[in-house]
Amino acid sequence: MDEEQFEKIKEQVEKDAIVWELKMKSDAENGHAEFLKGLKDAE
Amino acid sequence: MTVTASGQITLSNIMNEFNPSGGQSNIKLGDYIARKPDDFGGTITMDILVTWDGTRFLFDGVGPSSLTSFFMAQGKETIQFRLNSSVNVPFYVATTQNTTGSDLASGVTNNGAVHSASGGAYSNGTFTFVTVDLATAAGGTSELILGPNFGNNKVIHINTNTQQTASGNNVGARFVSLPDTNRFVTRNLPYLDIALNSGWSGGNEATYTQTTPTSTNYGTIIKNGTSVVLRRTMDVFPIGGQTGGFAPTLFSPFLYPITYLGTGLGQGFNIGSGGYLQCYAYSGSGGNYISGGPNSAGSRPNTGQGWADYFRIGIQNWTGGSISTSGWGYSATNSGANLAVTITNNTGQDYALFDYNNSTMGQRIPFNSNGVDVNGNTLFLNNISYGSNSAYDIQNQNARYNISWNQNRYDGANLGTTTFALYDEPNTNRAAAVANIAQVINDLGFGGSSTFPGVDIGSGNGTAYYYLDAYPNYPSAGTVRIRRVSSATFYGAVGGQFLANAAGNPDVQSFFRGYATGPSGGRGCSNITGSNSYSTGVTTLSEGNGTVAIGKFNVEMSDYYGTRNLGSDGG
């Protein structure tokens, strides 16, 4: 793989990371909401 | 010492230059004709461009003018006839002059070829090659014989299936196979010697090493059926942590299915649609989670060990993500705060793995997670100061190197930079590296790949680097000599000089750009470096002894103006 090829892949990863990190945030917040609900239910 | 470039020259001048112990009597000019440099036990190639003018073959633009026209070469040479697109008739190398394609000579490859524009074993679309071991094809060698015994010369004939003519007269071409004896004037063919580091140790792309990722060395491949261990020392979530605690999710590195373009990393690959996996380790109400503070009650305290315990004790599989969890395995172990998460790939496909960049800390981290601060905000570990000691299994590489050089022609004209690149076999030592460089230069065909592993050198016809000869372990073990072939048209008849490349970069570069950035020394490689030296520069045809006749025919004293002794290797 040459430099140019790798740079293209790297660019793709960086672009994807922006989108995915938004989705992760959403997933994490959903997870936390689930956790809080569990706490509340336990009370 | 150099023979004067003008004025009177004596036989003694020539003898003193080229054979100082020759004595002062019985000096024979015939002993001071030219020879090609030593072949060092390998092949010495002479390249000849062949064209067809419609009625006869031309050799480097010169055609036969009679039925007894001849050209000369040394029998020790391999003549590489390079047919261009004008050659639409068979090119026969024979032991007799005929128009039937008969009496074909031995020691010839691709005999009878017609130029092929579609490539193939001996073609690249531009040229088609016919190579001749001259002494074998001619049945030996002989000094040029003129006169009535002309037919006793050791020769090859170049025929086709019609009578060749010039201006209506029948013509034919032959090459006389000359010996290498009684020749004291060695012509210059420039060369480059590359001495590899004695400690040369190439890596192996089939192996992995736990490595701390850096800004220039990160990413790996997780092959189908294998696992990669992701390590990080966990820490106290620094921004308080929400009262009541939180349950982090562990996010895998970014994963991309890959399709290799060839047989190894060196040829590269394409990535498909990628994503990440996540493990929500929370085990339900009252179960596994991180409490609000280091000392507060709860499942796991907000400490490094608390986080590591949380991911080890919680759910042990990928619970979701942006790609299918099918075929992916998760397991975790810890020793105190040191967490090791193993990701296993049984998807049926190899994946490229890219980690996270924590620009706050100037570190790369192999997985991500999240906490919740006192204000209820979700924060990710790649954006805050948290944790230490990243490491994961980074794939090693075979040695890969570029050899580049610049060249001047015999008259000083610059010929630009040439680069020879090779991604080598696994685990090469110096001897193997030298042998492989020479093998690829000498044997690689257009149908093959220059990229190891696989040692795919095509049909071994040597047509890919047809302008170079390579000699392994010459002039000493661990060195490879790369020499330009003898050619009247390619770079000029003789002479010139190899130069360091114009950019001033090392002529041997060790680098890996297989799928991610990497250290200049190559992952898993050590000492894959080298040094280089060059033959003596030549700036005129005379300095390279190119004006001196190679056969005992039409030799003139003025041929020796400006000539000099270049030893037996022409350097």
Contacts between the chains, C-beta under 8 A, distances in Angstrom:
chain1	res1	chain2	res2	distance
A	1	B	261	7.9
A	1	B	265	6.8
A	1	B	266	7.2
A	1	B	267	7.1
A	1	B	268	3.0
A	1	B	269	6.7
A	1	B	513	5.9
A	1	B	514	5.4
A	1	B	515	5.8
A	2	B	268	6.9
A	2	B	513	6.4
A	3	B	513	5.5
A	5	B	268	4.9
A	6	B	268	7.9
A	6	B	513	5.2
A	6	B	515	6.7
A	6	B	516	6.9
A	6	B	517	7.5
A	9	B	256	7.9
A	9	B	271	5.7
A	9	B	352	7.4
A	9	B	515	7.3
A	10	B	516	8.0
A	12	B	271	6.8
A	13	B	254	5.9
A	13	B	256	7.5
A	13	B	274	7.7
A	13	B	354	5.0
A	16	B	254	6.7
A	16	B	274	6.4
A	16	B	275	7.9
A	17	B	254	6.6
A	17	B	356	7.9
A	20	B	254	7.0
A	20	B	275	6.7
A	20	B	276	5.8
A	20	B	322	5.9
A	21	B	380	7.2
A	23	B	322	5.9
A	24	B	249	7.7
A	24	B	251	5.6
A	24	B	276	7.2
A	24	B	278	7.3
A	24	B	368	7.1
A	24	B	370	7.6
A	24	B	380	7.1
A	25	B	370	7.9
A	25	B	378	6.0
A	25	B	380	7.4
A	27	B	249	6.5
A	27	B	278	6.2
A	27	B	320	7.0
A	28	B	248	7.8
A	28	B	249	5.4
A	28	B	370	4.2
A	28	B	378	5.0
A	28	B	380	7.6
A	29	B	378	5.3
A	31	B	247	6.2
A	31	B	249	5.2
A	31	B	280	5.1
A	31	B	282	6.8
A	32	B	246	5.7
A	32	B	247	6.8
A	32	B	372	5.6
A	32	B	378	6.5
A	34	B	247	7.8
A	34	B	282	7.3
A	35	B	245	7.7
A	35	B	246	6.2
A	35	B	247	4.1
A	35	B	282	5.7
A	35	B	289	6.3
A	36	B	244	7.4
A	38	B	282	7.7
A	38	B	284	6.3
A	38	B	285	3.7
A	38	B	286	7.5
A	39	B	244	5.7
A	39	B	245	7.8
A	39	B	285	7.1
A	41	B	285	5.6
A	42	B	285	4.6
A	42	B	286	5.3
